[in-house]
């Protein structure tokens, strides 16, 4: 049997939080986006340069209002030329859905709001090592650009590395029962729960 390692990434130029923290993201939405004209839509309507997205899991940060730290920012992950995933705040999700619906007659695009998925964010000096060990990941990718992000699917969980206000964060995206198991696992390894984000 051939074993295919799951590569994982972290940023090389940003700070890591001192304390190991977990946060349940009650205001985060996952939207799976697809279509034969996905790239023209994303390039033209959202003004994204997708040339760096050459491998499944690579992603970039963008914003619907020009501010990468606002509630209208998002992370976009590339799976193929016709399939992408957005992870974003509910404010941005509402605006993005309206924009996609408005453009669906011009472009062959579709989206599915993944209401079955929830997200958990973790940070801290041990976050990367704990994720690599728990999900049997192979560290090896270094993200040198703060607007880059990376996601990898391991079993039932989509694990991401993202810069948030110049600090390294990781997100776990999964169905709620699965996420609760990982929340318990991470708390047992010293990750303290912080208050959920507010609006």
C-alpha positions in Angstrom: 0.0 0.0 0.0 1.4 3.4 -1.0 1.2 6.2 1.6 0.7 9.7 0.3 1.7 12.3 2.9 -0.6 15.2 3.4 1.6 18.4 3.1 0.9 21.2 5.4 2.1 24.8 5.6 2.7 27.8 7.9 3.8 31.3 7.3 7.5 32.1 7.7 7.4 35.8 8.3 4.7 36.4 10.8 4.4 36.2 14.6 3.1 33.3 16.6 1.0 34.0 19.7 2.6 33.1 23.0 -0.4 31.3 24.5 -2.2 28.3 23.0 -5.8 29.3 22.4 -8.9 27.9 20.8 -11.9 29.8 19.6 -15.2 28.6 18.3 -16.2 30.8 15.3 -19.9 31.4 15.5 -19.8 34.0 12.7 -17.8 32.1 10.1 -19.4 30.6 6.9 -18.0 28.1 4.4 -19.1 28.5 0.8 -18.1 25.9 -1.9 -17.9 27.6 -5.2 -17.7 26.0 -8.6 -18.3 26.3 -12.3 -16.5 26.1 -15.7 -16.2 29.9 -15.5 -15.1 30.1 -11.9 -11.7 31.6 -12.7 -13.0 34.3 -15.1 -15.6 35.3 -12.4 -13.0 35.4 -9.6 -10.5 37.3 -11.7 -12.9 39.8 -13.3 -15.6 40.4 -10.6 -13.5 40.0 -7.5 -10.3 41.3 -9.1 -8.2 38.4 -7.9 -4.8 37.3 -9.3 -5.1 33.5 -9.3 -1.8 32.8 -11.0 -0.1 31.7 -7.7 -2.8 29.1 -7.1 -1.2 26.2 -8.8 -1.8 23.3 -6.4 -4.8 22.1 -4.6 -5.1 23.7 -1.1 -3.2 26.9 -1.9 -5.2 30.0 -1.2 -5.2 33.7 -0.8 -6.8 36.3 1.3 -9.0 38.9 -0.2 -11.6 41.4 0.8 -14.9 42.7 -0.5 -14.2 46.2 0.9 -10.4 46.4 0.5 -9.5 45.9 4.2 -8.0 42.4 4.8 -8.8 42.7 8.5 -12.4 43.7 8.2 -15.5 41.4 8.5 -15.6 41.6 4.6 -12.4 39.7 4.2 -12.2 36.1 3.2 -9.8 33.2 2.5 -10.2 31.5 -0.9 -8.8 28.0 -1.4 -8.1 26.5 -4.8 -9.1 22.8 -5.4 -9.1 22.8 -9.2 -9.8 25.3 -12.1 -13.5 24.7 -11.5 -13.7 24.3 -7.7 -12.9 26.7 -4.8 -13.8 27.2 -1.2 -14.4 30.5 0.6 -14.1 30.7 4.4 -15.4 34.1 5.5 -17.4 36.1 8.1 -21.2 36.1 7.8 -21.1 39.8 6.7 -18.9 39.0 3.8 -20.9 35.8 3.0 -24.1 37.7 2.6 -22.5 40.2 0.3 -20.7 37.4 -1.7 -23.8 35.4 -2.2 -25.6 38.5 -3.5 -22.8 39.2 -5.9 -22.7 35.6 -7.2 -26.4 35.4 -7.6 -26.3 38.7 -9.6 -23.6 37.3 -11.9 -25.0 33.8 -12.4 -26.6 34.7 -15.7 -23.3 36.0 -17.1 -21.1 33.2 -15.8 -21.4 29.4 -15.5 -21.0 29.4 -11.7 -22.7 27.9 -8.7 -22.2 28.0 -4.9 -23.3 26.0 -1.9 -23.4 27.5 1.5 -22.1 24.7 3.7 -24.4 25.1 6.7 -23.3 21.6 7.8 -19.7 22.8 8.5 -18.4 24.7 11.5 -15.0 26.2 12.2 -12.6 26.3 15.1 -9.5 28.6 15.2 -6.4 27.8 17.1 -3.2 29.7 17.7 -0.1 29.6 19.8 3.5 28.3 19.8 2.4 24.7 19.9 -0.4 24.9 17.4 1.5 23.8 14.3 3.3 20.9 16.0 0.1 19.6 17.6 -1.8 19.7 14.2 1.0 18.0 12.4 1.1 15.2 15.0 -2.7 14.8 15.4 -3.5 14.8 11.7 -0.4 13.0 10.5 0.7 15.9 8.3 4.0 16.5 6.7 5.4 19.9 7.3 7.2 21.3 4.3 5.4 24.3 2.8 6.4 27.8 3.9 4.1 30.7 3.0 6.2 33.8 2.6 3.4 36.1 1.6 0.9 37.1 4.4 -1.9 37.2 1.8 -1.3 33.5 1.0 -3.1 30.7 2.9 -3.2 27.0 2.7 -5.7 24.2 3.4 -5.4 20.5 3.5 -8.1 17.8 3.9 -7.3 15.1 6.5 -10.1 12.7 7.0 -13.2 14.6 7.9 -11.4 17.9 8.7 -10.2 20.7 6.4 -7.2 22.3 8.2 -6.0 25.7 7.2 -3.0 28.0 7.9 -3.8 31.7 7.7 -2.4 35.1 8.7 -4.8 37.1 10.8 -3.6 40.6 11.8 0.0 39.6 11.4 -0.3 36.5 13.5 -0.3 32.8 12.5 -3.7 31.1 13.0 -5.0 27.7 12.0 -8.6 26.8 11.3 -10.3 23.4 11.5 -13.4 23.1 9.3 -15.6 20.1 9.8 -19.1 18.9 10.7 -20.0 19.9 14.3 -19.8 16.5 16.0 -16.3 15.9 14.4 -15.2 19.4 15.4 -16.3 18.9 19.0 -14.1 15.8 19.2 -11.1 17.8 18.0 -12.0 20.6 20.4 -11.8 18.2 23.3 -8.6 16.7 22.0 -7.0 20.1 21.7 -8.2 21.2 25.2 -6.6 18.1 26.6 -3.3 19.2 25.0 -3.3 22.6 26.7 -5.3 24.9 24.4 -7.5 27.2 26.4 -10.9 28.3 25.1 -11.3 32.0 24.4 -14.6 33.8 24.0 -16.3 33.4 20.7 -15.9 36.3 18.3 -18.6 38.9 18.4 -20.1 40.2 15.2 
